[in-house]
Each structure stands twice: as C-alpha cells, then as structure tokens.
Amino acid sequence: MTYAGDTLHLTQSAVSRQIKNLEAFVGRPLFYRQDNQLSLTPVGEQYAEEVHKILKHLDAATQKISLNNVSKKAVELKVVTEPTFAIAWLMPRLTEFYLNYPDIEITLGTDYETVTRNTRKCDFAILWGHGEWPPYASEPYRKDTYLAVSTPRYMKGRQPARTMRDVTQFNFIHQSSTPSTSHEWLKKAGLTDQEISQMGGQSFEYFMYLLQAVKSHLGVSVFPEYLVKDSLASGELILACYETFEPEESFYLLYPEERKEDYAIRQFRKWLLTHKDDR
C-alpha cells in the first residue's frame, strides 16, 4: 500500500481505503491481511491478471493514438509552484492534463525563488501570497481555509477547542517557515509576537514534516484544508478546533503578460480554471 501510494502520489491510508471500496464493490476479499502483511487471495490473483491485460491493451491504444496524431516534438512548459502544493494538489491531477493535452510537456519545478528573483526560468507559476510578483501578470486563483487538526489518539479524552486562541491548551506544533500558518493563526487569535515566542513547543519548517509530527500523535497544528482534507475524510485526522480561519493570502496564477496567448500557457491556464474550486 505504501509503495502504491508513493507511485500514485496518495497516502497509504487513501490507497487502503480505495482497496476496501473495491472489495466492497466486487463483494469478495482481494487480499489476505495477517500480521501487518498483505497477500493476494486466489480471487485477487485472478482479478489482477485480468486487469493487467486490460491495462496493457489501454496502453497500446494510447501509444497508437499518440504516435499517429501528436507531433513528436511536444511544447515544453516550465511550471513552478510550492513543493507541498505540487505533491498534494497539482501532481495527482496532472494525468488528466496530459490526457487532454498530450502535446504539452510540463517540467515541474518547486524553486519559487526563481519567480521572486525574476530569473525568467519559468513560463508559468502557481504561488501563495498577495499577488505581487512584478513583472509577472498575476491572477487570483483559489483561496483556502486554515484548520487546526490532530489525531483521534492525541485528542482522546480532550474536547476540540471552541476558539482559535484555545488551541494553546494543547501541545501546539509550530511551522517555523515564513509565511507560517501557525503564526498567522495565533496572531489572528489575538496573541502578540512575544506571547507566541514564549509558547515553546516543537517547530518544523516544511508542511510534510509538520504533518508527520501531527500524524505521530505529538499534538495539534494548523494546515491549509487542501493538504488535510483526505486525512480528515478517512478519520486519520480530526478537527482540534471548531473555529477555522481564511487568510488574506490566496493562490495566484502567474505568467508573463506578453505571452498570455502562447498555446501552452493558454491551455494550462484554461485547464487549471476547471479545477479552481477543487478542495
């Protein structure tokens, strides 16, 4: 399940949930689960063999269409975004983009400083902020909501906080980067910079480390909704505060104004707008 999750850019729990849904749909167990080990049942082996044949035919058909109808020289589009957004939101959707636009080849980078330094090393960017990245044209794309979350194990015997300020009663884990979701949350809750600095507690710079700390039952922290929605839906995480917070910042689409009508930029922007409200 872990290896499948890595390949599909999903969490292990999300893959496991999909497998259970599939077993419920076919009405037969596909795996033996024993001592934290998985092995295929006879039905699972038969099903895997048949599905493999179908996927091979599908791959052959796709290759045939691609070779007959698509120019061998694809248009390259250099896209920059933030690492967490790339992994958790954009990459799982790119397969759909490639199916619709096989003649556009995306090179995905996460060094967003290339945009802020204006090194002209990207054609398109999706960045979080206030929309000021001159000389790039910036277009508001999607807002997000900050949620304070933890695990059911950590929250056992504890009630969720009623207000944003009340999360300080828990073992609060900070994000040390700038900007910081946890710092924004605490400032919005009315704490001063001095009070925040005196809170103590663990801190991690990157969301992925922060999320792993929370999933390891170490306490409560604050995340954008897109990053934790699947874990909340599966029950792996739960809300640790009834209040939520919508920051002033949002995601923006950036591109050189003079190249707005370039084929690859125009099509990628159009496709992204169809996913504007995805959570």
Order of alpha helices (4+ residues) and beta strands (2+ residues): alpha-alpha-beta-beta-alpha-beta-alpha-beta-alpha-beta-beta-beta-alpha-beta-alpha-alpha-beta-alpha-beta-alpha-beta-beta-alpha
